[in-house]
Amino acid sequence: MNTTPEPAKNPGDVAPPGTPGTGENVCTHCQGRGAMADGQPCPMCGGTGLVIAGIGGG
């Protein structure tokens, strides 16, 4: 049984951080600002301005 906690995943992430075949990308919901127009943290990236996205295509 694996007791290692999984890295935090935000709603805009396609996979947890560190997943092979993924990498950081600018959040398109807040355009990388990490906050919405009203100053609240972006709900998609959790306020970081970055999301985990698939890379490579195929």
Chimera marker file (.cmm) of the C-alpha trace (Angstrom):
<marker_set name="trace">
<marker id="1" x="0.000" y="0.000" z="0.000" r="1" g="1" b="0" radius="0.5"/>
<marker id="2" x="1.366" y="3.394" z="-1.034" r="1" g="1" b="0" radius="0.5"/>
<marker id="3" x="1.063" y="5.989" z="1.753" r="1" g="1" b="0" radius="0.5"/>
<marker id="4" x="2.797" y="8.803" z="-0.135" r="1" g="1" b="0" radius="0.5"/>
<marker id="5" x="0.320" y="11.659" z="-0.614" r="1" g="1" b="0" radius="0.5"/>
<marker id="6" x="-0.335" y="12.725" z="-4.204" r="1" g="1" b="0" radius="0.5"/>
<marker id="7" x="0.754" y="16.259" z="-5.121" r="1" g="1" b="0" radius="0.5"/>
<marker id="8" x="-2.013" y="18.851" z="-5.042" r="1" g="1" b="0" radius="0.5"/>
<marker id="9" x="-4.074" y="19.089" z="-8.219" r="1" g="1" b="0" radius="0.5"/>
<marker id="10" x="-6.035" y="22.188" z="-9.241" r="1" g="1" b="0" radius="0.5"/>
<marker id="11" x="-9.243" y="22.028" z="-11.324" r="1" g="1" b="0" radius="0.5"/>
<marker id="12" x="-7.366" y="23.261" z="-14.428" r="1" g="1" b="0" radius="0.5"/>
<marker id="13" x="-4.703" y="20.550" z="-14.177" r="1" g="1" b="0" radius="0.5"/>
<marker id="14" x="-4.968" y="17.524" z="-16.468" r="1" g="1" b="0" radius="0.5"/>
<marker id="15" x="-2.803" y="15.471" z="-14.074" r="1" g="1" b="0" radius="0.5"/>
<marker id="16" x="-0.928" y="15.866" z="-10.780" r="1" g="1" b="0" radius="0.5"/>
<marker id="17" x="2.410" y="17.735" z="-10.919" r="1" g="1" b="0" radius="0.5"/>
<marker id="18" x="5.312" y="15.509" z="-11.951" r="1" g="1" b="0" radius="0.5"/>
<marker id="19" x="3.230" y="13.171" z="-14.111" r="1" g="1" b="0" radius="0.5"/>
<marker id="20" x="5.262" y="11.994" z="-17.141" r="1" g="1" b="0" radius="0.5"/>
<marker id="21" x="4.118" y="13.638" z="-20.373" r="1" g="1" b="0" radius="0.5"/>
<marker id="22" x="2.951" y="16.816" z="-18.639" r="1" g="1" b="0" radius="0.5"/>
<marker id="23" x="4.400" y="20.200" z="-17.813" r="1" g="1" b="0" radius="0.5"/>
<marker id="24" x="3.466" y="23.652" z="-16.556" r="1" g="1" b="0" radius="0.5"/>
<marker id="25" x="1.529" y="25.982" z="-18.837" r="1" g="1" b="0" radius="0.5"/>
<marker id="26" x="-0.003" y="29.432" z="-18.398" r="1" g="1" b="0" radius="0.5"/>
<marker id="27" x="-3.554" y="29.270" z="-17.072" r="1" g="1" b="0" radius="0.5"/>
<marker id="28" x="-5.901" y="30.416" z="-19.826" r="1" g="1" b="0" radius="0.5"/>
<marker id="29" x="-8.680" y="31.197" z="-17.346" r="1" g="1" b="0" radius="0.5"/>
<marker id="30" x="-6.728" y="34.063" z="-15.709" r="1" g="1" b="0" radius="0.5"/>
<marker id="31" x="-4.093" y="34.546" z="-18.450" r="1" g="1" b="0" radius="0.5"/>
<marker id="32" x="-1.356" y="33.659" z="-15.964" r="1" g="1" b="0" radius="0.5"/>
<marker id="33" x="-2.179" y="36.416" z="-13.462" r="1" g="1" b="0" radius="0.5"/>
<marker id="34" x="-3.324" y="33.981" z="-10.770" r="1" g="1" b="0" radius="0.5"/>
<marker id="35" x="-6.257" y="36.247" z="-9.926" r="1" g="1" b="0" radius="0.5"/>
<marker id="36" x="-9.563" y="37.159" z="-11.474" r="1" g="1" b="0" radius="0.5"/>
<marker id="37" x="-10.669" y="40.720" z="-12.337" r="1" g="1" b="0" radius="0.5"/>
<marker id="38" x="-12.267" y="41.041" z="-8.869" r="1" g="1" b="0" radius="0.5"/>
<marker id="39" x="-8.956" y="40.182" z="-7.164" r="1" g="1" b="0" radius="0.5"/>
<marker id="40" x="-10.038" y="36.708" z="-6.053" r="1" g="1" b="0" radius="0.5"/>
<marker id="41" x="-7.624" y="33.801" z="-6.668" r="1" g="1" b="0" radius="0.5"/>
<marker id="42" x="-8.255" y="32.010" z="-9.951" r="1" g="1" b="0" radius="0.5"/>
<marker id="43" x="-10.380" y="28.907" z="-9.348" r="1" g="1" b="0" radius="0.5"/>
<marker id="44" x="-8.697" y="26.961" z="-12.168" r="1" g="1" b="0" radius="0.5"/>
<marker id="45" x="-5.026" y="27.358" z="-11.164" r="1" g="1" b="0" radius="0.5"/>
<marker id="46" x="-5.474" y="27.974" z="-7.454" r="1" g="1" b="0" radius="0.5"/>
<marker id="47" x="-3.851" y="31.409" z="-7.739" r="1" g="1" b="0" radius="0.5"/>
<marker id="48" x="-0.532" y="30.247" z="-9.186" r="1" g="1" b="0" radius="0.5"/>
<marker id="49" x="-1.128" y="31.378" z="-12.781" r="1" g="1" b="0" radius="0.5"/>
<marker id="50" x="0.019" y="27.952" z="-13.973" r="1" g="1" b="0" radius="0.5"/>
<marker id="51" x="-1.731" y="24.676" z="-14.756" r="1" g="1" b="0" radius="0.5"/>
<marker id="52" x="-0.363" y="21.216" z="-15.504" r="1" g="1" b="0" radius="0.5"/>
<marker id="53" x="-1.008" y="20.379" z="-19.169" r="1" g="1" b="0" radius="0.5"/>
<marker id="54" x="-0.255" y="17.511" z="-21.494" r="1" g="1" b="0" radius="0.5"/>
<marker id="55" x="2.763" y="18.004" z="-23.742" r="1" g="1" b="0" radius="0.5"/>
<marker id="56" x="3.871" y="16.421" z="-26.961" r="1" g="1" b="0" radius="0.5"/>
<marker id="57" x="0.540" y="15.735" z="-28.637" r="1" g="1" b="0" radius="0.5"/>
<marker id="58" x="0.068" y="12.784" z="-30.792" r="1" g="1" b="0" radius="0.5"/>
<link id1="1" id2="2" r="1" g="1" b="0" radius="0.2"/>
<link id1="2" id2="3" r="1" g="1" b="0" radius="0.2"/>
<link id1="3" id2="4" r="1" g="1" b="0" radius="0.2"/>
<link id1="4" id2="5" r="1" g="1" b="0" radius="0.2"/>
<link id1="5" id2="6" r="1" g="1" b="0" radius="0.2"/>
<link id1="6" id2="7" r="1" g="1" b="0" radius="0.2"/>
<link id1="7" id2="8" r="1" g="1" b="0" radius="0.2"/>
<link id1="8" id2="9" r="1" g="1" b="0" radius="0.2"/>
<link id1="9" id2="10" r="1" g="1" b="0" radius="0.2"/>
<link id1="10" id2="11" r="1" g="1" b="0" radius="0.2"/>
<link id1="11" id2="12" r="1" g="1" b="0" radius="0.2"/>
<link id1="12" id2="13" r="1" g="1" b="0" radius="0.2"/>
<link id1="13" id2="14" r="1" g="1" b="0" radius="0.2"/>
<link id1="14" id2="15" r="1" g="1" b="0" radius="0.2"/>
<link id1="15" id2="16" r="1" g="1" b="0" radius="0.2"/>
<link id1="16" id2="17" r="1" g="1" b="0" radius="0.2"/>
<link id1="17" id2="18" r="1" g="1" b="0" radius="0.2"/>
<link id1="18" id2="19" r="1" g="1" b="0" radius="0.2"/>
<link id1="19" id2="20" r="1" g="1" b="0" radius="0.2"/>
<link id1="20" id2="21" r="1" g="1" b="0" radius="0.2"/>
<link id1="21" id2="22" r="1" g="1" b="0" radius="0.2"/>
<link id1="22" id2="23" r="1" g="1" b="0" radius="0.2"/>
<link id1="23" id2="24" r="1" g="1" b="0" radius="0.2"/>
<link id1="24" id2="25" r="1" g="1" b="0" radius="0.2"/>
<link id1="25" id2="26" r="1" g="1" b="0" radius="0.2"/>
<link id1="26" id2="27" r="1" g="1" b="0" radius="0.2"/>
<link id1="27" id2="28" r="1" g="1" b="0" radius="0.2"/>
<link id1="28" id2="29" r="1" g="1" b="0" radius="0.2"/>
<link id1="29" id2="30" r="1" g="1" b="0" radius="0.2"/>
<link id1="30" id2="31" r="1" g="1" b="0" radius="0.2"/>
<link id1="31" id2="32" r="1" g="1" b="0" radius="0.2"/>
<link id1="32" id2="33" r="1" g="1" b="0" radius="0.2"/>
<link id1="33" id2="34" r="1" g="1" b="0" radius="0.2"/>
<link id1="34" id2="35" r="1" g="1" b="0" radius="0.2"/>
<link id1="35" id2="36" r="1" g="1" b="0" radius="0.2"/>
<link id1="36" id2="37" r="1" g="1" b="0" radius="0.2"/>
<link id1="37" id2="38" r="1" g="1" b="0" radius="0.2"/>
<link id1="38" id2="39" r="1" g="1" b="0" radius="0.2"/>
<link id1="39" id2="40" r="1" g="1" b="0" radius="0.2"/>
<link id1="40" id2="41" r="1" g="1" b="0" radius="0.2"/>
<link id1="41" id2="42" r="1" g="1" b="0" radius="0.2"/>
<link id1="42" id2="43" r="1" g="1" b="0" radius="0.2"/>
<link id1="43" id2="44" r="1" g="1" b="0" radius="0.2"/>
<link id1="44" id2="45" r="1" g="1" b="0" radius="0.2"/>
<link id1="45" id2="46" r="1" g="1" b="0" radius="0.2"/>
<link id1="46" id2="47" r="1" g="1" b="0" radius="0.2"/>
<link id1="47" id2="48" r="1" g="1" b="0" radius="0.2"/>
<link id1="48" id2="49" r="1" g="1" b="0" radius="0.2"/>
<link id1="49" id2="50" r="1" g="1" b="0" radius="0.2"/>
<link id1="50" id2="51" r="1" g="1" b="0" radius="0.2"/>
<link id1="51" id2="52" r="1" g="1" b="0" radius="0.2"/>
<link id1="52" id2="53" r="1" g="1" b="0" radius="0.2"/>
<link id1="53" id2="54" r="1" g="1" b="0" radius="0.2"/>
<link id1="54" id2="55" r="1" g="1" b="0" radius="0.2"/>
<link id1="55" id2="56" r="1" g="1" b="0" radius="0.2"/>
<link id1="56" id2="57" r="1" g="1" b="0" radius="0.2"/>
<link id1="57" id2="58" r="1" g="1" b="0" radius="0.2"/>
</marker_set>
